[in-house]
Every structure is written in structure tokens, then in C-alpha cells.
Amino acid sequence: MSIRTIIVDDEPLARRGLELRLRNAADIEIVAQCGNGREALAAITEHAPDLMFLDIQMPGLSGLDVLKQIPQESMPMVVFVTAFDRFAIQAFDTHALDYLLKPVDDDRLERALDRVRGQWQQRQAVAQREQLMALLADLTGKGEIAPEAIAAATSARPARRYATMLPIRVGRETVRLDVATIDWIDAAGDYMCLHAAGQTHVLRATMKELEEMLDPAVFQRVHRSTIVNLARVHALRPHLNGECFLKLQSGQEIKLSRSYRDKVEMLLDSASVAPTSG
């Protein structure tokens, strides 16, 4: 069985060079090439690749921005292709499956493919999401929900009032995030990604903490590691294999796990969300 692969790089010559090198690997099947982050996200939705060679420094959505927007259940194995200087390489050494420095060396590429094959055989690609979130936290910084907000949400009180604002502390700054702008929330290990108003906030928090703070009539678990704002759902799209996807107003598609499907569909029916054909 071949390893379905996409190449993401804004430089056509870089994509072509990697494509030519990968032709020598009989088990690598290139299913798409992408010149920017938006194309990469669309290709992941369409092709469900096993592996992605991802350039970090791209205009518009960077490689790190792309990672933030991939749901955990859709995350392929990732090999970074980067011109980052040495100060950042320690983070890649610690958290990444592998990385290639530009210009790409043939021997180094072959070693990266050996690591990919080992990961592929163990079927642990999704588990890499936790490593990638740790990498994002190291490179871009991480926030935390203000402790007093968590305490207020978890304290016993007769009339529960769910949060309308989430105070997120990043260093000395506190950002007040309007919960109505949250599209979806993705969990990976000790980190949570809050996707809101076109931005992604990487937090050190737990799913339980957020669930206790957010109104369950609006924010519903749709997968073991994913919460969706039902008010931001545009349509429910069935897939040919029996799975379903929620299409958000932002265009993002989130897989709806079978174990949560009945409850979510009931809530969506009451909100008159339109189904779409697969």
C-alpha cells in the first residue's frame, strides 16, 4: 500500500525538485501539490493524505498556520521543509517527526522517508498531533485561560451562567475572546486550539475545563477531541462511506463521529441546519 502524499511549498521549483526526488521512492504516491496554505487545507479535506511535506515560511498562511487549522482526526504525518535558522531547529528536533533544511539533501531525505515508513507501519500518525501542538507552542507561544475564570466556571452555584468571554493570558497580556466568535476547538494532549474569527489560539488547558465554561446547547462535542460551535455550522454533509462532516460558515469541515452523531443531529435539526449532498 502506498503512502499518499502532498507537497506544500510556495516555490514551484522547490515543489518540482522534491517531486523528482520522491519518484525514486516506490511507496510514495504524490496525490496533490499545493502552492499555499489554503490549497493545502483543501487538499487535506479532499485527499485525506497520509503524509505532508510542509514548507514553514509561506506568504499568507504559513506552515504553522496550516497546522493549527487541521483537525486532529485529519492530521497526516508531517515532514517540515524549512529554511529556519539554527535557533529554531531545537524545537524541530524535539517535537517534529522529521524536517528537511533547504536546499534538500538526498541522503537527508532518504533518512526522513525511513522515519516516515516506521511511523506508517505503527499507524501512529494521529498521535503526532500532540507533538505538533507542542512545537507550535514553542515557536509561536501559548496562552492559558485566566485561573479565576476557570474557578468561577467550576464552583458550585445554584444558577449556572456560562462564559460569554474567555480571558486568555499570553505573557503579560490578557486577550478577552468573545465565545460567540469561536468556530471550533481542537484538543491535543495538554494543548487546546481555539479557532475564532480567523485566528487560532494555542492554549495549555483541558477539554473538561472548556466544556464546563461553555454552554452545551451551543458548544457540542462532535469527536473525542473536537468541540464545535453549532451556531457556526452551515451544513451537514454525508460522505459515501457513511461518515458525516459538519461544514462551518468559515468553510472548514469537521468530521462528526458516529458516537456523537445522534445528539448533534438533534440539536442541528432544532436549529434548522441544512443538509447537503455528498
C-alpha positions in Angstrom: 0.0 0.0 0.0 1.4 3.4 -1.0 1.8 6.4 1.3 -0.5 9.1 -0.1 1.5 12.3 0.0 1.0 16.0 -0.7 3.7 18.6 -1.2 3.1 22.2 0.2 5.6 24.9 -0.9 5.0 28.4 -2.4 8.1 27.9 -4.6 7.3 25.9 -7.8 11.0 24.9 -8.3 11.1 23.6 -4.7 8.0 21.5 -5.3 9.3 20.2 -8.6 12.7 19.3 -7.0 11.0 17.3 -4.2 8.7 15.6 -6.6 11.6 14.4 -8.8 13.4 13.1 -5.7 10.3 11.3 -4.4 9.9 9.5 -7.7 12.7 7.2 -6.6 10.5 6.1 -3.6 8.2 3.4 -5.0 5.9 3.5 -1.9 5.3 7.3 -2.1 2.3 8.4 -4.1 2.0 12.2 -4.6 -1.7 13.0 -4.8 -1.5 16.8 -4.7 0.9 19.7 -4.8 -0.1 23.0 -3.2 1.4 26.5 -3.6 -0.1 28.0 -0.4 -1.8 27.2 2.9 -5.3 27.5 1.6 -4.7 24.9 -1.1 -3.1 22.6 1.4 -6.2 22.7 3.7 -8.4 22.0 0.7 -6.2 19.1 -0.4 -6.2 17.6 3.1 -10.0 17.6 3.0 -10.2 16.2 -0.5 -7.5 13.6 -0.5 -7.0 12.6 3.2 -3.2 12.2 2.7 -1.0 10.0 4.9 2.0 12.4 4.6 2.6 16.0 4.0 5.9 17.7 3.1 5.2 21.2 4.5 7.1 24.4 3.9 7.1 26.6 7.0 7.8 30.1 5.5 5.0 30.8 3.1 3.1 34.1 2.4 -0.4 34.3 3.7 -1.0 31.2 5.8 2.4 29.9 7.0 3.1 26.2 7.5 2.5 26.7 11.2 -0.9 28.4 10.5 -1.8 25.4 8.3 -1.1 23.0 11.2 -3.3 25.0 13.6 -6.3 24.5 11.3 -6.1 20.8 10.6 -8.5 18.8 12.8 -6.8 16.1 14.8 -8.6 13.2 13.0 -7.4 14.6 9.7 -3.8 15.2 10.6 -1.3 13.5 8.3 2.3 12.7 9.2 4.3 15.9 8.6 7.8 16.4 7.4 8.8 20.1 7.6 10.8 21.7 4.8 12.3 24.8 6.2 15.0 27.4 5.8 14.7 28.3 9.5 18.0 29.2 11.1 19.5 27.1 13.8 17.8 28.8 16.8 14.5 27.1 15.8 15.9 23.7 14.9 16.0 22.6 18.6 12.2 22.8 18.6 12.0 20.6 15.4 14.5 18.1 16.9 12.3 17.8 20.0 8.8 17.6 18.5 8.8 17.0 14.8 8.6 13.6 13.1 11.3 15.0 10.8 12.4 18.1 8.9 14.5 18.9 5.9 16.6 22.0 5.6 16.6 23.8 2.3 18.3 23.1 -0.1 17.2 19.5 0.5 19.9 16.9 0.6 19.2 13.5 -1.0 20.7 11.4 1.9 18.8 13.5 4.5 15.5 13.0 2.5 16.1 9.2 2.5 16.6 9.2 6.3 13.3 11.2 6.7 11.5 8.7 4.5 12.8 5.9 6.7 11.3 7.6 9.7 8.0 8.1 7.8 7.9 4.4 6.9 8.5 3.4 10.6 5.7 5.7 11.7 3.4 4.5 8.9 3.9 0.9 9.9 2.9 1.7 13.5 -0.2 3.6 12.4 0.6 6.4 14.8 0.1 9.4 12.5 -2.7 10.9 14.6 -0.6 10.7 17.8 1.8 13.1 16.1 -0.7 15.9 16.6 0.3 16.2 20.3 4.0 16.7 19.3 3.0 19.2 16.7 0.9 21.3 19.2 4.0 21.3 21.5 6.0 22.5 18.6 3.5 25.3 17.8 3.6 26.3 21.5 7.4 26.5 21.4 7.6 28.5 18.2 4.6 30.8 18.5 3.9 31.0 22.2 1.0 29.6 24.2 -1.7 31.2 26.4 -3.8 30.0 29.3 -7.3 30.7 30.5 -7.2 33.0 33.4 -7.4 30.9 36.6 -10.1 33.0 38.1 -12.3 32.3 35.0 -11.8 28.5 35.5 -12.6 28.8 39.2 -15.8 30.7 38.5 -16.9 28.1 36.0 -16.2 25.1 38.2 -17.5 26.5 41.5 -20.8 25.2 42.8 -23.6 27.7 42.4 -27.4 27.4 42.1 -27.7 29.1 38.7 -25.0 28.3 36.2 -24.0 31.1 33.9 -21.8 30.1 31.0 -19.0 32.3 29.8 -19.6 34.9 27.2 -15.9 36.0 27.2 -12.8 33.9 27.7 -9.9 35.8 29.3 -6.7 34.3 27.7 -3.4 35.3 29.2 -0.4 35.4 26.9 2.6 36.6 28.8 1.6 39.9 30.5 -1.2 40.5 28.1 -4.8 39.2 28.6 -7.0 38.8 25.5 -10.7 38.7 26.0 -12.1 36.3 23.5 -15.8 36.6 22.6 -17.0 32.9 22.8 -19.6 33.6 20.0 -16.7 34.0 17.6 -15.4 30.6 18.3 -15.9 28.2 15.3 -14.4 25.0 16.8 -12.0 23.8 19.4 -9.4 21.0 18.9 -7.6 19.2 21.6 -4.2 17.5 21.5 -2.6 16.3 24.7 -2.1 19.2 27.1 -3.0 21.8 24.4 -6.2 23.2 23.0 -6.6 25.1 19.8 -9.4 27.7 19.8 -10.3 28.7 16.2 -12.1 32.1 16.3 -12.5 35.0 13.9 -9.8 33.7 11.5 -7.3 33.2 14.3 -6.1 30.2 16.3 -5.2 30.5 19.9 -3.0 27.7 21.3 -3.7 27.2 25.0 -2.5 25.0 27.8 -5.9 23.8 29.0 -8.1 20.7 29.2 -11.2 19.8 27.3 -13.1 19.4 30.6 -12.2 22.9 31.7 -13.6 24.4 28.5 -16.7 22.2 28.5 -17.6 23.5 32.0 -17.2 27.1 30.9 -19.2 26.9 27.6 -22.9 26.4 27.1 -23.5 22.8 26.0 -26.6 23.9 24.0 -24.2 25.8 21.7 -20.8 24.1 22.1 -21.1 20.4 21.5 -18.5 17.6 21.4 -18.6 16.1 17.8 -15.5 14.0 18.2 -13.4 12.7 21.0 -11.1 15.6 20.6 -13.3 18.3 19.0 -15.9 20.8 20.1 -18.0 22.7 17.6 -20.0 25.9 18.0 -23.3 24.7 16.5 -24.3 28.3 15.7 -21.4 28.3 13.2 -22.5 25.2 11.4 -23.7 25.9 7.9 -24.5 22.4 6.6 -24.3 18.7 7.4 -22.6 16.7 4.6 -22.9 12.9 4.4 -19.9 11.0 3.0 -20.1 8.0 0.7 -18.6 5.7 3.4 -21.3 6.5 5.9 -19.4 9.2 7.8 -20.7 12.8 8.1 -18.9 16.2 8.1 -20.1 19.5 9.5 -19.4 22.4 7.2 -18.8 25.6 9.1 -19.5 29.1 7.9 -15.8 29.6 7.6 -15.6 26.8 5.1 -13.8 24.4 7.5 -15.2 20.8 7.5 -15.1 18.8 10.8 -15.7 15.1 11.0 -18.8 14.1 13.0 -18.0 11.0 15.0 -20.7 8.3 15.0 -20.8 8.2 18.8 -21.9 11.8 18.9 -24.0 11.9 15.7 -27.5 11.4 17.2 -27.2 14.2 19.8 -25.6 16.6 17.4 -28.1 16.0 14.6 -31.0 16.5 17.0 -29.6 19.9 18.1 -28.9 20.9 14.5 -32.4 19.9 13.4 -33.8 22.2 16.0 -31.6 25.0 14.6 -32.7 24.2 11.0 -29.2 23.5 9.7 -29.4 22.4 6.0 -28.1 19.0 4.9 -26.0 18.9 1.7 -25.4 16.0 -0.7 -22.0 14.2 -0.6 
